[in-house]
Structures are given as C-alpha cells and as structure tokens.
Amino acid sequence: MFGIAAGAVALNFASGLVKGAQESKSYKAQAKLMEQQAAIYRKNAALLRRNGARNEDIMRSGNRAQLSRITAAGGEAGMGESATFANGVATTAAALEQNVLNERYQTESQAENYLYDARLSEEKAKLLRKSAKRSFRNGLIGGIDSALSTANSYGMFK
C-alpha cells in the first residue's frame, strides 16, 4: 500500500512540475518572439531613417536645380537684379526647404513609432520572462501541494 501511495505522491508532484515547466517554456517562446519583433522594428526604423536621409539629399539636389533654372530664367529676362525677383526666389527656396523639412519630420515620426513599438515589444518580452519564472515556480508549488494532499489522503502523515 505504501508503494502505491508513494507512486501517487510522486506522480502528482511530477504532474505539477511538468505543467509549470510547459507553461514556462511557452512564455519563454513568446518572449523570444517579442524580442525578435523588437529587433525588426529597430531595423525598420534604421532603414527608414537611411532612406529618409537619401530622399532628403535627392530633394535638395532637385531643389537646387530648380532654383538654378529659375535664377537663370530671371537673368535671361533681365530681372536678375530686381528686388522683387530676388524675394520671389528666396520665397521659393524657403518653400522648397520647408518641403524637405516636412519630409524629414514625417520620416522621423515614422521611425520613432517603430522605436516605440520596439520598446513595447521588449517590455512585453520582460513581462513574459517574469511570467515564465512565476509559472515554473507555481508549477513546483502546485506539485508539492498536490503531492502533500495525496500523501495526506493516503494517511502518510499519521
């Protein structure tokens, strides 16, 4: 009779331990996925910033060419020395630069959103890792509790 009771106690303990280990493993896998997702978000932010910088350079180059054509056309028309023409060119240059800055702001906002998502994913991963530790510990405690209850029901503590 003692052998059956001991086997039941061991089985209940092992069952709780295995359950906790499986839950812990699941949480760890989810945490790993969150960390991978965070890395992807960070790469996307870096790529977006690189492309944004390249697009800025392209836009500025196009803007310089456009301003050169405007200045050349004004010079050919004999307005090159005119204050009104100079103000018009300056206004156009400011508007073109504002377009570049708007594009930069949009790119930076998108990159910051990616980085925010990365930080969220990393925090979720930390919480999942804590849950993994907690579930293993709870499985161990549950296994011990179940084993003690089984031992008590078989009268092993008398």
C-alpha positions in Angstrom: 0.0 0.0 0.0 2.9 2.4 0.8 4.3 1.8 -2.7 1.1 2.9 -4.4 0.8 5.9 -2.1 4.4 6.9 -2.8 3.8 6.5 -6.5 0.7 8.6 -6.4 2.5 11.3 -4.4 5.4 11.3 -6.9 3.0 11.3 -9.9 1.1 14.3 -8.5 4.4 16.2 -7.8 5.7 15.4 -11.3 2.4 16.4 -12.9 2.6 19.9 -11.3 6.2 20.3 -12.1 5.7 19.3 -15.8 2.7 21.6 -16.1 4.8 24.5 -14.7 7.7 23.7 -17.0 5.5 23.6 -20.1 3.9 26.9 -19.2 7.3 28.4 -18.6 8.6 27.1 -21.9 5.6 28.7 -23.7 6.1 32.1 -22.0 9.8 31.9 -22.9 9.0 31.2 -26.6 6.6 34.1 -26.6 9.2 36.4 -25.1 11.7 35.3 -27.8 9.2 36.2 -30.5 8.7 39.6 -28.8 12.4 40.2 -28.8 12.7 39.3 -32.5 9.8 41.6 -33.3 11.6 44.4 -31.4 14.7 43.8 -33.5 12.7 44.0 -36.7 11.1 47.3 -35.5 14.6 48.7 -34.8 15.9 47.6 -38.2 12.8 49.2 -39.9 13.5 52.4 -38.0 17.1 52.5 -39.1 16.2 51.7 -42.7 13.5 54.3 -42.8 16.0 56.9 -41.5 18.6 55.9 -44.0 16.1 56.1 -46.9 14.8 59.4 -45.5 18.3 60.9 -45.5 18.9 59.8 -49.0 15.5 61.2 -50.1 16.4 64.5 -48.4 19.6 64.7 -50.4 17.7 63.9 -53.6 15.1 66.5 -52.9 17.7 69.2 -52.0 19.6 68.4 -55.2 16.4 68.8 -57.2 15.6 72.0 -55.4 19.0 73.4 -56.2 18.5 72.6 -59.8 15.0 74.2 -59.8 16.3 77.3 -58.2 19.2 77.5 -60.7 16.7 77.3 -63.6 14.5 80.0 -62.0 17.5 82.3 -61.5 18.8 81.6 -65.0 15.4 82.4 -66.5 15.1 85.6 -64.5 18.6 86.6 -65.6 17.7 86.0 -69.2 14.6 88.0 -68.8 16.6 90.9 -67.3 15.1 90.6 -63.9 18.2 89.2 -62.2 18.9 92.4 -60.3 15.3 93.1 -59.3 14.5 93.0 -55.6 11.1 91.6 -56.3 12.6 88.7 -58.3 15.2 88.1 -55.5 12.3 88.0 -53.0 10.4 85.6 -55.2 13.4 83.3 -55.5 14.0 83.5 -51.7 10.4 82.6 -51.1 10.6 79.7 -53.5 13.8 78.5 -51.8 12.2 78.7 -48.4 9.1 76.8 -49.6 11.3 74.1 -51.2 13.3 73.7 -48.0 10.1 73.5 -46.0 9.0 70.6 -48.1 12.3 68.8 -47.3 11.9 69.5 -43.6 8.3 68.3 -43.7 9.5 65.0 -45.3 12.2 64.7 -42.6 9.6 65.3 -39.9 7.4 62.6 -41.3 10.3 60.2 -41.6 11.4 60.8 -38.1 7.9 60.4 -36.8 7.5 57.0 -38.5 11.0 56.0 -37.2 10.0 57.0 -33.7 6.8 55.0 -34.0 8.9 51.9 -34.9 11.2 52.5 -32.0 8.2 52.9 -29.6 6.8 49.6 -30.9 10.3 48.1 -30.3 10.3 49.3 -26.7 6.8 47.9 -26.2 7.8 44.5 -27.6 10.9 44.5 -25.3 8.7 45.3 -22.3 6.3 42.6 -23.2 9.2 40.2 -23.5 10.4 41.1 -20.0 6.9 40.5 -18.6 6.7 37.2 -20.4 10.0 36.1 -19.0 8.8 37.0 -15.5 5.6 35.0 -16.2 7.8 32.1 -17.2 9.7 32.2 -13.9 6.4 32.6 -12.0 4.7 29.7 -13.8 7.6 27.4 -13.2 7.6 28.3 -9.5 3.8 27.9 -9.4 4.0 24.5 -11.0 6.6 23.5 -8.4 4.4 24.8 -5.6 1.3 23.2 -7.1 3.2 19.9 -7.5 4.3 20.0 -3.9 0.8 20.9 -2.7 -0.8 18.1 -4.8 1.8 15.6 -3.5 1.2 16.6 0.1 -2.6 16.4 -0.3 -2.2 13.0 -1.9 0.1 11.9 0.9 -2.4 13.2 3.5 -5.3 11.4 1.8 -3.3 8.1 2.0 -2.6 8.8 5.7 1.1 9.1 5.2 1.4 11.8 7.9 -0.2 9.8 10.8 
